[in-house]
Amino acid sequence: MTRLSPQAKEYLVSGFKSWIAEQISGVSEKDIQLTSYKSKYFPLQSDGQIEVVMFFGKFTGSNDSLKKLFNDLNTNPGTLPRNINDSSLNDSSLDESLNFFWPVTVIKSDDLSKVGADVSAYQIMTIEEGKYIAFDGFCSDLTVKKLFESINLPINSTDRNSEAHNGFDEYLTVRRLAESSDGSQVYVIDSKYRFCLFKFYRSQPKIGVELLEKLDGAGFNNMAAPLARFNLGRNLAGLVVENFEGASTLEAMVNVSLRDLFDFRGDPNKAGGDLSEEFKRLGEMLAKLHAALEDRFDAVSESFENITRLCDNILNRNSSKNAKLVKNEINLLESIENFGLATRIYNTIDLNMLLRTDMGWCLVDFGQEVVDMRYTPLINLAQILAKIKKVLDEQVAMQLDSDLQKINILSNAWFKLNSEAFIEGYMYQIKDREIVPNDPKIAQQIVMTLYQCMLARLN
């Protein structure tokens, strides 16, 4: 049986801190604080067993040393400040911390043959002169299966009457996806579930998970439904959501459309199979999201002063020429009489969170939001457009054609066509609500002003 002695457990804790400091650039062992750890024991065949030690802790240090581990608030054009009054956004010398969760799996060296997988490549250390080995649980299908099975979700399957192998269902499949933009590790389980483990997070990700659950309760069905929380004691360590197999992300569709556009130098209306229709449907989905948020959370009247504070914070004291021009555009908003409502919004919507499925556009999120923010929901449209513009600029930069003027004309036409379709779809769906100004021209003016703020922040 894999049961570490107190001395061996102490050795594991010390060795884990040294190992993780080696893995992550810019973090030293003195910057790592372990706040708690919890063990779970899982059976293998022939009386074998593994012990999975779940470490919780935090990395401490300056923003500069931590930004490689988490979204860099100063370079992401679509990321909103966590808090409008958070002075640390403007002072990189202030210390911060970043929480982490990390599973480490321990097994007797003699039982390696029982796990049915090669884990030696992920070995962290040996314990008690090689009697036990410890390996990175994030890289082990066996560990992920065991953690997932401990949630006790029903597994839909066919022809699973054979006996379990190695202590777990041999038919249960695990596919690791790329690490998400917020630093979480995501797995597809049995093609039906997405299992997210909160690898890095600013604070306990409860607010965002509760937001998803409220949306689900409100009947918003354009998202991956939250199915179960993965709790370890008082720590929320992960979330299970519905999986959309074979769906395409918005980022992937944008890249395909732009490649078609630049390869054939054709009409932007036909690039990528007329993506403007998809943008229109995406706008409709986002309007449904905002309507559900307004139904579930209190809202107040939006004001010019609130939008101005948001814009100033996005610009982050930027004194560039572009920032000064945007500030002039912000002042033009003062003449607007009705800004709609300041509602609960999404802090960040990434392009890879928006998936085109057989059921239409859906949002796939794992509840990593940590701040309840109230602004005009039009900021979410501006976020998405800013991130699309970033992808567009990257595609333009890869064109080796000497006719840059034609490339720029095509890219500008593509962006205008699709951004207008996006806003049109949104306004059509939300027209019977008072969430945003009823005049599409005014709504578009607000969206594009916020969009320009995000772009100016980069320059």
N, C-alpha and C positions, 0 to 999 in steps of 0.2 A: 504494500500500500504506500502511496506517495503522501507521507505526512512529515513535513520538515520539522526538525527540532527548533526550539527558540534560537539557538545559536546559528543554525543554518538559515533561519528566516532573517536574522540580523545581517548575515553575510549577503543574502539576496538583496535586501534593501540597499545596502551600501554599494553593491555591484551594479544594481539597476541605475542608481544616480550617476555613476561613472559612465555607464554605457550610454544613457540617453544624452549626456553632455557631449559624447563623441559623435552622436548621430545628427545633432541639430546645430547648425552653424550659428555662431554668435552667442551660444549659451554655455556658461561654465558651471561646474559642479556646485559652486557656492551660490549660483542663481536659482538652484532647484530646491524647493521646499515640499516635502511629502506631508500632506495633511492627513491622509488615512490610507489604509489598504484593507482589503477584504478577500478572503479565500473562498473558493467554491471547489468541491471535489466531484469528479465525474468518473463513472466506471468505464473500464475497457474490458476486452475479452479476457478470459482466464484469470480473473481476480486482479487484473491490472487496474491502475487508476492514474488519473492526472489531477494535479492541483493547479487551478487557475487563480493567480493572485492579481486582483484588480487594484492598481495603484491610482490614487488621486493626489493631486498636488498642484503646484503653481510654479511658473517661471517668473522671476522678478528681474527688474532692470529698467533701462530707459526705453522710450518708444522706439529709438533707433535700433536697439538690439532685438526688439520684439516684432518689428514690422515684417520681418521675413517669415514669421510664423503665422501671421494673421493678415487680413486685408489691410493694405496700407491706405489709411484714410486720406493721405495727401496726394496719391497718384491715381486713385480709382475715380473716373469721372462720374460714375453713377452711385457712389456711396454717400449716404447722408451722415452728418455728424450724429453721434450717439445721443447727445444731449445739447440743446441749444445754449445751455449755460455752462457747459463743460470747458473750463479754462485750459485743461490739459491738451485740447485740440490745437491750441495756439502756442504751446510751449513744450517742445520735444525734450527738454531737460527734466521734466517731471517724471518721477518713477511711476511705473504701472506694473501690473501683473497679468499673467495669462494663465488660466487654469488648464489642466490637462487630465485625461483619463487614459490609462495604458494597461492592457492585460498582459501578464507574463505567465506562460505555461511551464510547469515543472513536471518532470517525469523521471522515473528511474531509468538509468541507462540500459538496464537489462530488458525494459519494457518497450524500447523503441520500435521493435518489430511488430508490436501489437497495434500501433496507431495507423498502420496502413498508409503512411505518407512520409516523405522525406522532410524532416524538420531540421536537420543538422545545418542547413544553409542559413537558418534564422536563429542559430544559437547565440545566446547572450553570454553565458558563462557556464562553468561546471561548479558543482557544489559537493562538498565532502569528498574531495579527491576523486572526482569523476563519478561518484555514485549516482548523482542526479545531474540532469542538464536542464537549463532554463532557456526558453526561446521566445521570440517576439510573437505574442498572441495575435496581433493584427495580421500577420503574414501566414497564419495557420488556418486552413480550412477546417481542421478538426476542432480548434478552439472556437471558431465562429459558429460552427454547427452546434456545439455544446451550449454556448451562450444563448443562441437563438432558441434551441429546444427548451431551455429553462424558462422561457416566457410562456410556454404551453399554448401556442397558437395552433389551430387545426391546420394540418397539411393536406391539401387536396392532392390525391394521387390515383394512379391506376395501376393495377397488378402489383400491389405491395403486400402480398401475402407471405413472402419469404421472411425468414427470421432476420432480425437486425444483425448487422455485422459490426464488430469492434465497439459495441455498446451504443451505436447510433444508426439511424436509418441510412442504409447504404445508397438509397436512391435520392436522398436529399442533396441537391447540388448547391454549390457556392460559387459565385462569380464576383470577383473584386472589381469595382469601378474605380475610376480615377478619383483621387482625393477631392472633395468638394471645395468650393472657393472659400468656405469658412473654416477649413481645416479638419472637417469631419471625415471619417472613413466610412464608405458606403459599400454594401454588398447586395447583390441580387440573390435571393434565396428561392430555389425551386421555381424560378421564372415568375413567381407570383408576388413576392414581397421584396421591398427594399428595406434593408436593415442598416440603420445609421448608428454608428458609435461616435459619441461626441469627443473626438480626440483632443481638440483645443476649443476653448470657449472663454469669453470674457468674464462671464459669471454663470451661475447655474441657469441653463436654458429652459426655464419653466414658463416664462411669459410667452415666448414664441410658440411653445407646444400648446399652451392653453388657448392661444389665438387660433391655431389650426383646429383644435377641438370645438371651439365656438363656431367657426365657419362651417365645420361639418354638421354641427347641430342646427345651424341656420338653413341647411339644405343647399349650400353652395357645392354643387357637384362637378365643378370644373377644376378639381384638384385631386391629387393622390390622397385618398382618405387615410387619416391616422388610425391605425389598427391597435397598437399596443405600445405602452411605455416600457422601457427596460430600466428598472430601478435596482439599485444596489444599496440597501439600507435607505438612508435619507438622500442619497445621491441619485439624480436622474442621469443615467449614463448613455441612453440611446433611445431611439424611436423606431417603430416599424410602420411603414406606410405601404399603400398599394403600389404595385409595379406596373408600368405600361411597357410591355415588351414590344420592341420594334418601333417605338416612337422616335421622332426626330426633334432635336432641340431647335430653338429659334436661331441660335448661333450657327448651327450646321446648315440650316436652310438659307440663312443670309449669305454664308460663304459660297454655297452652291450657286445661288442666284447671281452673285457678283462675278464669280468665275465665268458663268455663261455670258454675262454682259460684256466682260472684257475680252473673252475669247472670240466672240462673234461680232463685237462692235455694233450690236443691233439695237433695236428700239427698247428702251427700259421697260415699256409696257409688257414686253414679251420675255424679259429676262427671268430665268428660273421658273417658267410656267406661270407667269403673271402673279408675282408674289404680292401685289397690292391687294388681291382678294383675301389672301391669308392675313395680311396686316389688318384688314377691315374686320375680319373675324376675331383676331387677337384683341382689337380694341373693344369689341363687344364683350369678350370674356372679362377683360379688365374692368369694364363698367359693372358687370354682375358682381365681381369681387368687391368693388367699392360700395355697391348697394348693400351687400351682405354685411360689410364692416359697419356701415352706418346704422343698420338695423340692430346690430349686437352691441355697439358701443355708443356712448354719449358723444354728441357733436355740438359745436358752437359755431357762430357765424365767423367766417374767415375775414381777415382784415388786411388792409395794405400794410399796416405796421408789422403784423405777424409774418407776412411774406417777405418784407424787407429784412427782418431779423434773420430769417432762413437764408435769404440770398447772401447777406453779409457773412454769415457763418460758412456757407459753401465756398465763398471767395477766399475766406481765411486770411483776411488782411492783405490780399493781393493788390499790389499797386501798379501792376503792369498796364500797358496801354489798352489791352483787350478788356481788362477788368474795369477800367474807367469808362469804356464805351458801354459795357453791360450795365454799369451803375446808372448811366443816363437812360437806358431802356427800362430799368426798374422804376425810375421816377415817372415814366410815362404811364405806369399802371395806376398811379394815384387818382387819375380821373375816373377810374372804373367805380361804379356805384355798388355793384353786387359781385362779390368774389365767391359766392356759394358758401360751403361749410368747411370748417376745419375738422376733419374726421380722423379716426384711427387709421393710419396708413401702414404700409409695409416699409420698414427701414430701407431695405435693399431688395431689388428684384434683379437677379442675374439672368442673362440670356439662356444659360443652360438649365434654369429652373422652369422655363416655359417650353412645354413639349406639345408637338402636334400629334395627337393620337387619333384612333378611329372614331372617337367620340368628339373630336374637335380639339381646341386648345385647352391644355390643363396646366395647372401649377403644381410643381413637385417641390415641396419644402420639408425641412426636418425640424423647424421650430427653433432656429438659432437666434432669432431676434431677442434682444434683451432690454429694449426700451420701448415704452408705450408713447408714441409720438402723435401729435395732432396738427396736421397741416391740410392744405387743399390736396385732395387726392391727385390732382393734376401733376403733382411732383413725380408720381410714379411713371407717368407717360414721359416726362422729361428724362427720368433716369434711363428708361429703356432706349429712348432715342439717342442719348449720349453714348450708351454702350454700343449701339448699332453704328454710330459714327466712328467709334474707335475701331471696330472691325472693318468698316469701309476704308478708313485711312490706312490700315495695315495692308489691305488688298491693293490699294492704289500704290503704296510704296513698293510692292513686289512686281509691279508692271515695268518691264524693261523696254517698253516701246518708246521710241523717240518722240512720238506725238503725244506729249503729256497734256497738251491743251485739249485734245479730243477725249483723253482719259478723264480729265477733270469735268468736262462738260457732261459726259455720260454718268459719272459718279454723282454729280450734283442733281442731275435729272432723276436718277434712280432714288436718291434720298428724298427729294421733294415729292415724288409720286407716292412712295410708300409711307412717308410720315403723314401726308395728308389723308391717305386711306386709313391709317391707324387712328387718327383723331376723328375722322368721319364716322368710323364704326363705333368708336367710343361714345360720341355725342348722340348718335342714333339710338343706342341702347339705353342711355341714361337720361333721355330727353324728358321723361315724366317725373324725374326726381329734382330736388332743389340742391343737390350736392355740389354742382358746378354751375357757372353762369350759363343761361339758356342760349345765349348768342354764341354760335360756333366761332365767330371771328375773335370775340373776346377770350374765349377759352383757349384758342390757338395762340393768341398773344401771350397769355400767361404761361402756357406750356413752353413756348419757344424762348421766353425770357429766362425761365428756370433752366432750360437746356443750355442757353448761352452762358449762364453762371457756371455750370459744371465744366464746360469746355474752357472757359477763361481761367479756371482754377489750375489747369494744367500748364498754362503758358506764362 
